[in-house]
Amino acid sequence: MGGAFWKVFSMACFAGINGIVRYASGGAGGHEGPDLPINVIMFFQNVFGTLFLLPWTLSQMGSLKTAFPVMHFGRVATAVTGVYLWYLTLSVMPIAEGVALSFTSPIFTVIGARLLLDERFNPQRIAAIVFCVLGSFFITRPDIPLLGGDHSIGFYAVFPIFSAVLFALNTLATRKLAIAGESPSTLATYLLLFMTPASFVLALFEWQTPSFTDMGWLALLGLLAALAHFSFARAFQLAEVTFLTPFSFSKFFISALIGYLAFSEFSMSVGLWFGALLIGVSILLITVDFPSKARARTEA
């Protein structure tokens, strides 16, 4: 159960990051926050996160040799843009709704793997895509504005969904590099080192110097990012992907709890909770290899 503990702990760190970003970006409704630009928040998180992980980073400096610099650049670009859109989501949308929609990323990864890596589709994965689409529909309810009604998410739903698409592309690029022979240390080092200067360039376009108090929140953000990175890797050292994947959904419940305790955000919407359940089922369908009748007959 050690792997499960570290996976849930990493999800708790990510949920904590969500809460701090929502507060620091001024998106917490009546809870007055620093109202820092998204790019500035992202830059300082990367700076502090890198500092906290500096000993590990220095030990991996030999991993910078690569034959695929362009693809690594693509990974950094999709990661930076995906994080930006995700933090933009947290500045305009309640945490629980945003996190629920972010879980569509594995579905986009499966679709991309079929289109770009020629990986197989089976009825189980097709069912997962259907459940995910239905879940996203119940959360966003795009039909309500068309019928003349009002819905709290509306257009903002494109931010977490596009973010999920970019994270899926990042995952596919990572898998392609791994297939080509890049080591895990090379993959991690490139992402860690080059997200900081990339986010700094973006931050220059809307620079706002954080106050001393703001720096404390940003340092905590970097610490949580470092802990999330470490505990996530530790979890996969101790347990298999299939076993750990269902624990990813703990991030939704922890994020919803933080939203309620910190910002008095708690949705009684049946659509949100039912949609989140459907997306959770879709994630299980694409990660758990349920035995088929044909396989059972073969094994018998």
C-alpha positions as CSV (number, residue, x, y, z in Angstrom):
1,M,0.0,0.0,0.0
2,G,3.0,2.3,0.0
3,G,2.5,3.1,-3.6
4,A,-1.2,4.1,-2.9
5,F,0.0,6.4,-0.1
6,W,2.5,8.2,-2.2
7,K,0.0,8.5,-5.1
8,V,-2.7,10.0,-2.9
9,F,-0.1,12.3,-1.3
10,S,1.0,13.6,-4.7
11,M,-2.7,14.2,-5.6
12,A,-3.1,16.1,-2.3
13,C,-0.1,18.3,-3.3
14,F,-1.6,19.0,-6.7
15,A,-4.9,19.9,-5.0
16,G,-3.0,22.3,-2.7
17,I,-1.4,23.8,-5.8
18,N,-4.8,24.3,-7.3
19,G,-6.0,26.1,-4.2
20,I,-3.0,28.4,-4.0
21,V,-3.2,29.3,-7.7
22,R,-6.9,30.1,-7.4
23,Y,-6.1,32.4,-4.4
24,A,-3.0,34.0,-5.8
25,S,-4.6,34.7,-9.2
26,G,-7.5,36.6,-7.6
27,G,-10.1,34.0,-8.7
28,A,-11.4,33.2,-5.3
29,G,-14.5,35.3,-5.4
30,G,-15.0,37.3,-2.2
31,H,-11.7,36.1,-0.8
32,E,-9.3,38.9,-1.6
33,G,-6.0,37.6,-3.0
34,P,-2.8,39.0,-4.5
35,D,-4.3,39.0,-8.1
36,L,-1.0,38.1,-9.7
37,P,-0.8,37.4,-13.4
38,I,-0.9,33.7,-14.3
39,N,2.5,33.7,-16.1
40,V,4.2,35.3,-13.0
41,I,2.7,32.7,-10.8
42,M,3.9,29.9,-13.1
43,F,7.4,31.4,-13.3
44,F,7.9,31.6,-9.6
45,Q,6.5,28.2,-9.0
46,N,9.1,26.8,-11.5
47,V,11.9,28.8,-9.8
48,F,11.1,27.6,-6.3
49,G,10.3,24.1,-7.4
50,T,13.6,23.9,-9.2
51,L,15.5,25.2,-6.2
52,F,13.8,22.6,-3.9
53,L,14.8,19.9,-6.4
54,L,18.2,21.3,-7.1
55,P,20.3,18.5,-5.6
56,W,18.4,16.0,-7.7
57,T,18.7,18.2,-10.8
58,L,22.4,18.6,-10.4
59,S,22.8,14.8,-10.1
60,Q,21.0,14.5,-13.5
61,M,23.1,17.0,-15.4
62,G,24.7,14.2,-17.3
63,S,21.3,13.3,-18.8
64,L,21.2,16.4,-21.0
65,K,22.7,14.7,-24.0
66,T,19.9,13.9,-26.5
67,A,19.4,13.2,-30.2
68,F,15.9,14.7,-30.1
69,P,16.1,18.4,-29.1
70,V,13.1,19.4,-31.3
71,M,10.8,16.9,-29.6
72,H,12.0,17.9,-26.2
73,F,11.3,21.5,-27.1
74,G,7.8,20.4,-28.1
75,R,7.3,18.8,-24.7
76,V,8.4,21.9,-22.9
77,A,6.1,24.1,-25.1
78,T,3.0,21.9,-24.5
79,A,3.8,21.7,-20.8
80,V,4.1,25.4,-20.3
81,T,1.0,26.2,-22.4
82,G,-1.0,23.5,-20.7
83,V,-0.1,24.7,-17.3
84,Y,-0.9,28.3,-18.3
85,L,-4.4,27.3,-19.5
86,W,-4.9,25.2,-16.4
87,Y,-4.0,28.1,-14.1
88,L,-6.2,30.3,-16.2
89,T,-9.0,27.8,-15.5
90,L,-8.4,28.1,-11.7
91,S,-8.6,31.9,-12.0
92,V,-12.1,31.8,-13.5
93,M,-13.8,28.5,-12.5
94,P,-14.5,26.8,-9.2
95,I,-11.9,24.2,-8.4
96,A,-14.1,21.1,-8.5
97,E,-15.5,21.8,-12.0
98,G,-12.1,22.5,-13.4
99,V,-10.4,19.4,-11.9
100,A,-13.3,17.2,-13.1
101,L,-12.8,18.5,-16.7
102,S,-9.0,18.1,-16.5
103,F,-9.5,14.3,-16.1
104,T,-10.4,14.2,-19.8
105,S,-6.7,14.2,-20.6
106,P,-6.3,10.4,-20.5
107,I,-9.0,10.1,-23.1
108,F,-7.3,12.6,-25.5
109,T,-4.1,10.6,-24.9
110,V,-5.8,7.4,-26.0
111,I,-7.2,9.1,-29.1
112,G,-3.8,10.6,-29.9
113,A,-2.1,7.2,-29.4
114,R,-4.4,5.7,-32.0
115,L,-3.9,8.5,-34.5
116,L,-0.2,9.3,-33.9
117,L,1.3,6.1,-32.6
118,D,-1.0,3.6,-34.2
119,E,-1.9,1.9,-30.9
120,R,-5.0,-0.3,-30.9
121,F,-8.6,0.6,-30.1
122,N,-10.8,-2.0,-28.5
123,P,-14.5,-1.9,-27.3
124,Q,-13.3,-1.1,-23.8
125,R,-11.5,2.1,-24.9
126,I,-14.4,3.1,-27.2
127,A,-16.7,2.8,-24.2
128,A,-14.3,4.9,-22.2
129,I,-14.4,7.7,-24.8
130,V,-18.2,7.6,-24.8
131,F,-18.4,7.8,-20.9
132,C,-15.9,10.7,-20.9
133,V,-17.8,12.7,-23.5
134,L,-21.0,12.2,-21.6
135,G,-19.4,13.2,-18.3
136,S,-18.0,16.4,-19.9
137,F,-21.4,17.1,-21.2
138,F,-23.1,16.8,-17.8
139,I,-20.5,19.1,-16.2
140,T,-20.4,21.8,-18.9
141,R,-24.0,21.5,-20.1
142,P,-23.4,23.4,-23.4
143,D,-27.1,23.0,-24.3
144,I,-28.2,25.4,-21.5
145,P,-27.0,28.6,-23.2
146,L,-28.4,27.4,-26.5
147,L,-31.8,27.0,-24.9
148,G,-31.7,30.5,-23.4
149,G,-30.6,29.5,-19.9
150,D,-27.6,30.4,-17.8
151,H,-24.7,28.2,-16.7
152,S,-21.8,29.2,-14.5
153,I,-19.1,27.5,-16.6
154,G,-20.1,28.5,-20.1
155,F,-17.2,29.4,-22.4
156,Y,-14.6,28.9,-19.7
157,A,-14.9,25.1,-20.2
158,V,-12.5,25.5,-23.2
159,F,-9.6,26.3,-20.9
160,P,-9.4,23.0,-18.9
161,I,-10.3,21.0,-22.0
162,F,-7.6,22.6,-24.2
163,S,-5.2,22.2,-21.3
164,A,-6.1,18.5,-21.2
165,V,-5.4,18.2,-24.9
166,L,-2.0,19.8,-24.5
167,F,-1.1,17.5,-21.5
168,A,-2.2,14.6,-23.7
169,L,0.2,15.7,-26.5
170,N,2.9,16.1,-23.8
171,T,2.3,12.5,-22.7
172,L,2.4,11.2,-26.3
173,A,5.7,13.0,-27.0
174,T,7.1,11.6,-23.8
175,R,6.1,8.1,-24.8
176,K,7.5,8.5,-28.3
177,L,10.8,9.7,-26.8
178,A,10.8,6.8,-24.4
179,I,10.3,4.3,-27.2
180,A,13.2,6.0,-29.1
181,G,15.4,5.2,-26.1
182,E,15.5,8.4,-24.0
183,S,16.0,7.6,-20.3
184,P,13.5,8.8,-17.6
185,S,16.2,11.0,-16.1
186,T,16.7,12.8,-19.5
187,L,13.0,13.3,-19.9
188,A,12.6,14.7,-16.3
189,T,15.7,16.9,-16.4
190,Y,14.8,18.6,-19.7
191,L,11.2,19.4,-18.5
192,L,12.4,20.7,-15.1
193,L,15.2,22.9,-16.4
194,F,13.6,24.5,-19.4
195,M,10.1,25.2,-18.2
196,T,11.6,27.9,-15.9
197,P,13.2,30.1,-18.7
198,A,10.2,29.5,-20.9
199,S,7.8,30.7,-18.3
200,F,10.1,33.7,-17.5
201,V,9.8,34.9,-21.1
202,L,6.0,34.7,-20.9
203,A,6.0,36.5,-17.5
204,L,7.9,39.5,-18.9
205,F,4.8,40.4,-21.0
206,E,2.7,41.0,-17.8
207,W,5.3,41.4,-15.1
208,Q,4.2,42.2,-11.6
209,T,6.6,42.0,-8.7
210,P,5.1,40.0,-5.9
211,S,5.1,41.4,-2.4
212,F,7.0,39.7,0.4
213,T,3.8,38.0,1.5
214,D,3.1,36.9,-2.0
215,M,6.6,35.4,-2.2
216,G,5.7,33.2,0.8
217,W,2.7,31.7,-1.1
218,L,4.8,31.3,-4.3
219,A,7.5,29.5,-2.3
220,L,4.9,27.2,-0.8
221,L,3.6,26.6,-4.4
222,G,7.1,25.6,-5.5
223,L,7.5,23.3,-2.4
224,L,4.2,21.6,-3.2
225,A,5.2,21.2,-6.8
226,A,8.5,19.6,-5.7
227,L,6.8,17.3,-3.3
228,A,4.2,16.3,-5.9
229,H,7.0,15.5,-8.4
230,F,8.9,13.4,-5.9
231,S,5.9,11.5,-4.4
232,F,4.5,10.9,-7.9
233,A,7.7,9.3,-9.0
234,R,8.0,7.4,-5.7
235,A,4.5,5.9,-6.1
236,F,5.4,4.4,-9.5
237,Q,8.6,2.9,-8.1
238,L,6.4,1.0,-5.6
239,A,3.4,0.0,-7.6
240,E,2.1,-0.7,-11.1
241,V,0.3,1.9,-13.2
242,T,-2.9,-0.1,-13.3
243,F,-3.1,-0.3,-9.5
244,L,-2.3,3.4,-9.0
245,T,-4.5,5.0,-11.7
246,P,-7.8,4.9,-9.7
247,F,-6.1,6.8,-6.9
248,S,-5.7,9.8,-9.3
249,F,-9.4,10.6,-8.8
250,S,-8.6,11.4,-5.1
251,K,-7.4,14.8,-6.5
252,F,-11.0,15.7,-7.4
253,F,-12.3,15.1,-3.9
254,I,-9.4,16.8,-2.2
255,S,-9.7,19.8,-4.5
256,A,-13.4,20.0,-3.9
257,L,-12.7,19.9,-0.1
258,I,-10.2,22.7,-0.4
259,G,-12.6,24.7,-2.6
260,Y,-15.2,24.4,0.2
261,L,-13.0,25.1,3.2
262,A,-10.9,27.9,1.6
263,F,-13.4,29.6,-0.7
264,S,-16.8,28.3,0.3
265,E,-17.2,26.7,-3.1
266,F,-19.4,23.6,-3.0
267,S,-21.5,22.6,-5.9
268,M,-24.8,20.8,-5.3
269,S,-25.1,20.3,-9.0
270,V,-26.1,16.8,-9.9
271,G,-24.5,17.3,-13.3
272,L,-21.1,18.0,-11.8
273,W,-21.0,14.9,-9.5
274,F,-22.6,12.6,-12.1
275,G,-20.3,13.9,-14.8
276,A,-17.3,13.4,-12.6
277,L,-18.4,9.8,-11.9
278,L,-18.7,9.1,-15.6
279,I,-15.2,10.5,-16.3
280,G,-13.9,8.4,-13.4
281,V,-15.4,5.3,-14.9
282,S,-13.9,6.2,-18.3
283,I,-10.4,6.4,-16.7
284,L,-10.9,3.0,-15.2
285,L,-11.9,1.6,-18.5
286,I,-8.8,2.8,-20.3
287,T,-6.3,1.7,-17.6
288,V,-7.7,-1.5,-16.2
289,D,-7.3,-4.5,-18.5
290,F,-10.6,-6.4,-17.9
291,P,-10.4,-10.0,-19.2
292,S,-12.5,-10.6,-22.3
293,K,-14.5,-13.8,-22.9
294,A,-12.2,-14.7,-25.8
295,R,-9.1,-14.3,-23.6
296,A,-10.8,-16.4,-20.9
297,R,-11.5,-19.2,-23.4
298,T,-7.9,-19.1,-24.6
299,E,-6.4,-19.2,-21.1
300,A,-8.8,-22.1,-20.2
